[in-house]
Amino acid sequence: MIEPDHAYLSITEQCELLNLARSSYYYHSVGETEDNLHLMRLLDEQYTRTPFYGIRKMTAWLQMQGYAVNHKRVARLMRTMGLETIYPKPRMTMPGDNERLYPYLLRNPTIDRPNGVWSTDITYIRTTKGFVYLVAVLDWFSRYVLSWELSVTLDVTFCLEALERALRLGHPEIFNTDQEVQFTSAEFTQRLETERIRISHDGRGRALDNIFVERLWRSVKYDEVYLKEYDTVPTARRNLQEYFEFYNHERLHQALDYKTPAAVHSAQ
């Protein structure tokens, strides 16, 4: 992109031309110390391995690695990263005026074609200077990644941008998400209702209700993120763009009879 001081186009216009979320352009330091950023990298890797670890187990694990941390510090870092243990926990707050919850519709699903069910979720992506958030929209049947977006904040905007991009490729019968505020917001749910798409929400704290996206995150982390050092958000974006192209068009999936997601998605 052109630097703002020398641009003939505004940042908004440049982002629109490049299909880039404005939230991923305005990158700034997350304000964490080097020690905390290091701990967050460790927590990210361990959570990918053991998403059933709660705050106290994560604290104990870090202490076993020689880090002097308490559960309050670990809880704050996990909350900042958007990490949530997969076991059910009591809901401590009631839905707000801007939050709408729907039942989980996929307990005994028959998914035999693309665009039957789509899912979305958010994960933490580390960089050498801090971290960003990644959202993706996935087709359950083909495992095809329909769209994705990066953001330096957990604002709903980048989730809506990913949703709009996915809807240009098709419309699912059911759209499944967890109960994060981005997906239960009126902006997000009303957009789905406008398209007459049935909305399904996971049980709170049950990451396994959205198991296909969880598997996608493990692939992204182990195949790409953990093998590289992203020094800037544009670097992360370029590398993730290349990875998702590989994932959709070249990576063979055992569950798809060793076909690629793109081949399965386009065959139906």
MARKE-596768 format. One line per 2 residues: their letters; for each residue x, z, y of C-alpha. Coordinates in Angstrom, 2 decimals, always signed. Each point is the difference from the previous one (the first is absolute). Layout:
! MARKE-596768
a> X/Z/Y ~ ...
***
This chain:
! MARKE-596768
mi> +0.00/+0.00/+0.00 ~ +0.98/-0.52/+3.63
ep> +0.98/+3.08/+1.93 ~ -2.80/+1.10/+2.40
dh> +2.13/-0.39/+3.14 ~ +0.67/-3.67/-0.79
ay> -3.25/-1.03/-1.67 ~ -2.38/-2.70/+1.15
ls> -2.59/+1.51/-2.35 ~ -1.17/+3.59/-0.05
it> +0.81/+2.25/-2.96 ~ -3.67/-0.23/-1.05
eq> +0.09/-3.82/+0.06 ~ +3.31/-0.11/-1.91
ce> -1.35/+2.36/-2.67 ~ -3.14/-2.12/-0.41
ll> +2.06/-3.18/-0.40 ~ +2.26/+1.66/-2.57
nl> -2.90/+1.68/-1.81 ~ +1.70/+3.31/+0.75
ar> -1.70/+3.33/+0.63 ~ +0.74/+1.31/+3.49
ss> +0.39/+3.46/-1.51 ~ +3.06/-1.16/-1.94
yy> +1.70/-1.40/+3.11 ~ -0.03/+3.17/+2.04
yh> +2.34/+1.90/-2.28 ~ +1.36/+3.34/+1.14
sv> +1.81/+2.89/-1.60 ~ -2.22/+2.34/-1.99
ge> +1.69/+3.01/+1.59 ~ +1.25/+1.48/-3.27
te> +3.48/+1.39/-0.50 ~ +2.48/-1.73/-2.28
dn> -0.47/+2.85/-2.50 ~ -3.77/-0.49/-0.06
lh> +0.30/-3.77/-0.34 ~ +2.31/+0.53/-2.97
lm> -2.52/+2.39/-1.57 ~ -2.79/-2.49/+0.59
rl> +1.94/-2.69/-1.83 ~ +0.43/+2.38/-2.95
ld> -3.67/+0.98/+0.07 ~ -1.03/-3.65/+0.05
eq> +2.07/-0.82/-3.09 ~ -1.13/+3.09/-1.91
yt> -3.66/-0.57/+0.91 ~ +0.24/-3.55/-1.34
rt> +1.30/+1.46/-3.29 ~ -2.34/+3.02/-0.15
pf> -3.10/-0.45/+2.21 ~ -1.55/+3.04/-1.74
yg> +2.54/+2.36/+1.60 ~ -1.60/+2.23/+2.61
ir> +1.71/+1.61/+2.97 ~ +1.39/+2.96/-1.94
km> +1.41/-2.16/-2.80 ~ +1.55/-2.33/+2.55
ta> +1.48/+3.04/+1.74 ~ +1.39/+1.33/-3.27
wl> +1.43/-3.42/-0.86 ~ +1.82/-0.26/+3.35
qm> +1.32/+3.54/-0.42 ~ +1.34/-0.97/-3.44
qg> +1.89/-2.84/+1.74 ~ +1.65/+2.58/+2.27
ya> -2.18/-0.33/+3.13 ~ -1.04/+3.19/+1.82
vn> -3.65/-0.84/+0.73 ~ -3.26/+1.90/-0.10
hk> -3.47/-1.25/-0.88 ~ -1.14/-0.11/+3.64
rv> +2.72/-2.47/+0.90 ~ -0.67/-2.13/-3.06
ar> -3.75/+0.05/+0.72 ~ +0.56/-1.23/+3.56
lm> +2.31/-2.81/-1.11 ~ -2.36/-1.14/-2.75
rt> -2.91/+0.07/+2.43 ~ +2.01/-2.06/+2.51
mg> +0.75/-2.54/-2.73 ~ -3.61/-0.16/-1.15
le> +0.85/+1.22/-3.52 ~ -2.79/+1.67/-1.95
ti> +0.12/+1.44/-3.51 ~ -2.24/-1.77/-2.51
yp> -1.93/+3.04/-1.23 ~ -3.38/+0.80/+1.65
kp> +0.07/+2.55/+2.81 ~ -2.88/+1.63/+1.89
rm> -1.15/-1.82/+3.10 ~ +0.78/+2.35/+2.87
tm> -1.78/-1.92/+2.77 ~ -3.32/-1.78/+0.28
pg> -0.14/-3.70/+0.87 ~ +0.06/-0.64/+3.73
dn> -2.32/-2.26/+1.95 ~ +2.43/-2.87/-0.44
er> +0.44/+0.47/-3.76 ~ -2.20/-1.42/-2.75
ly> +0.44/+0.81/-3.70 ~ -1.28/-2.05/-2.93
py> -0.18/+0.69/-3.76 ~ +2.66/-1.19/-2.43
ll> -1.40/-3.12/-1.72 ~ +2.74/-0.78/-2.52
rn> -0.18/+2.62/-2.76 ~ -0.87/-2.53/-2.72
pt> +0.66/-3.33/+1.66 ~ -0.15/-3.45/-1.59
id> +2.42/-2.04/+2.06 ~ +0.30/-3.50/-1.45
rp> +0.68/-2.21/+3.03 ~ +1.80/-0.03/+3.34
ng> -1.84/+1.34/+3.04 ~ -2.05/+2.40/-2.08
vw> +1.84/+3.04/+1.35 ~ +2.56/+0.35/+2.78
st> +1.92/+3.15/+0.84 ~ +2.18/+1.19/+2.84
di> +2.33/+2.90/+0.67 ~ +2.81/+1.14/+2.30
ty> +3.54/+0.98/-0.97 ~ +3.14/+1.20/+1.77
ir> +2.91/-2.44/+0.47 ~ +3.33/+1.47/+1.03
tt> +2.48/-1.52/+2.42 ~ +3.42/+1.24/+1.08
kg> -1.50/+1.15/+3.32 ~ -3.24/+1.52/-1.20
fv> -3.00/-1.33/-1.84 ~ -2.98/-2.33/+0.25
yl> -3.27/-0.34/-1.88 ~ -1.00/-2.87/-2.28
va> -3.59/-0.93/-0.85 ~ -0.95/-2.65/-2.56
vl> -3.21/-1.53/-1.32 ~ +0.09/-0.74/-3.75
dw> -2.32/-1.88/-2.36 ~ -0.52/+2.16/-3.10
fs> -0.46/-2.81/-2.52 ~ +2.98/-2.17/+0.92
ry> +2.19/+2.69/+1.68 ~ +0.39/-2.53/+2.82
vl> +1.04/+1.48/+3.36 ~ -2.44/-1.63/+2.41
sw> +1.51/+1.46/+3.16 ~ +2.25/+2.75/+1.31
el> +1.10/+1.48/+3.32 ~ +2.54/+2.43/+1.45
sv> -0.53/+2.61/+2.70 ~ +1.98/+2.84/+1.60
tl> -3.17/+2.11/+0.22 ~ -2.94/+0.78/-2.26
dv> -2.49/-1.47/+2.44 ~ -2.87/-1.93/-1.61
tf> +0.95/-3.20/+1.87 ~ +2.60/-1.27/-2.48
cl> -2.39/+0.64/-2.90 ~ -2.66/-2.08/+1.73
ea> +2.52/-2.77/+0.63 ~ +0.89/-0.09/-3.71
le> -3.70/-0.03/-0.90 ~ -0.75/-2.91/+2.33
ra> +2.87/-2.01/-1.46 ~ -1.24/+0.64/-3.55
lr> -3.56/-1.00/+0.88 ~ +1.27/-3.43/+1.03
lg> +0.87/-0.55/-3.68 ~ -3.26/+1.16/-1.55
hp> -2.57/+2.79/-0.32 ~ -0.12/+2.64/-2.74
ei> -3.13/+1.50/-1.48 ~ +1.48/+3.52/+0.23
fn> +2.70/+1.34/+2.30 ~ +1.62/+3.24/-1.23
td> +2.10/+2.40/+2.10 ~ +0.98/+3.64/+0.05
qe> -1.48/+2.43/+2.50 ~ +2.68/-0.34/+2.67
vq> -1.45/-0.01/+3.50 ~ +1.09/-3.60/+0.60
ft> -2.29/-1.21/-2.81 ~ -2.93/+2.36/+0.59
sa> -0.10/-0.81/+3.72 ~ -3.07/-1.69/+1.42
ef> +2.13/-2.98/+1.11 ~ +1.21/-0.67/-3.55
tq> -3.22/+0.68/-1.92 ~ -2.18/-1.91/+2.46
rl> +2.25/-3.05/-0.32 ~ -0.55/+0.02/-3.77
et> -3.73/+0.57/+0.37 ~ -0.23/-2.95/+2.39
er> +1.31/-2.18/-2.86 ~ -2.46/+1.66/-2.43
ir> +2.85/+1.37/-2.10 ~ -0.74/+3.10/-2.07
is> +2.29/+2.91/+0.93 ~ +1.54/+2.35/-2.57
hd> +2.02/+3.12/+0.85 ~ +2.32/+1.87/-2.38
gr> -0.53/+3.66/-0.68 ~ +2.08/+1.99/+2.49
gr> +3.54/+0.49/-1.29 ~ -0.52/-2.36/-2.97
al> +2.63/-2.70/+0.42 ~ -0.70/-1.18/-3.56
dn> -3.41/-1.25/+1.17 ~ +1.98/-2.68/+1.82
if> +2.53/-0.47/-2.78 ~ +0.77/-3.70/+0.57
ve> +1.16/+0.62/+3.56 ~ +2.06/+2.98/-1.16
rl> +1.72/-2.32/-2.50 ~ +0.61/-2.51/+2.78
wr> +1.71/+2.68/+2.11 ~ +2.29/+0.92/-2.88
sv> +0.99/-3.65/-0.38 ~ +0.61/-0.37/+3.74
ky> +2.12/+3.15/+0.14 ~ +2.09/-0.55/-3.14
de> +0.36/-3.79/+0.23 ~ +0.62/-0.19/+3.74
vy> +0.04/+3.04/+2.31 ~ +2.32/+2.30/-1.94
lk> +2.52/-2.78/-0.51 ~ +0.43/-0.74/+3.71
ey> +0.56/+1.62/+3.38 ~ -2.37/-1.20/+2.72
dt> +1.64/+0.60/+3.37 ~ -2.93/-1.25/+2.10
vp> -3.71/-0.69/-0.38 ~ +0.52/-3.80/+0.23
ta> +2.54/+0.31/-2.83 ~ -2.52/+1.92/-2.09
rr> -2.66/-2.59/+0.78 ~ +2.20/-2.96/-1.01
nl> +1.06/+1.62/-3.25 ~ -3.52/+1.07/-0.91
qe> -1.29/-3.49/+0.77 ~ +2.53/-1.42/-2.46
yf> -0.88/+2.64/-2.58 ~ -3.75/-0.60/+0.13
ef> +0.60/-3.74/-0.34 ~ +2.06/+0.77/-3.11
yn> -2.57/+2.51/-1.27 ~ -2.92/-2.41/+0.33
he> +1.65/-3.24/-1.11 ~ +2.95/+0.88/-2.27
rl> -0.25/+3.52/-1.42 ~ -1.48/-0.11/-3.53
hq> -2.47/+2.76/-0.95 ~ -0.39/+1.20/-3.56
al> -3.63/+0.96/+0.71 ~ -0.63/-3.62/+1.07
dy> +1.38/-1.42/-3.25 ~ +3.30/-0.65/+1.79
kt> -1.55/-2.12/+2.73 ~ +0.47/+0.45/+3.73
pa> -2.75/+1.46/+2.21 ~ -0.26/-3.28/+1.91
av> -0.52/-2.00/-3.20 ~ -2.76/+2.35/-1.20
hs> -1.65/+0.22/+3.41 ~ -0.17/-3.76/+0.49
aq> -1.04/-0.82/-3.57 ~ -3.48/+1.46/+0.25
***
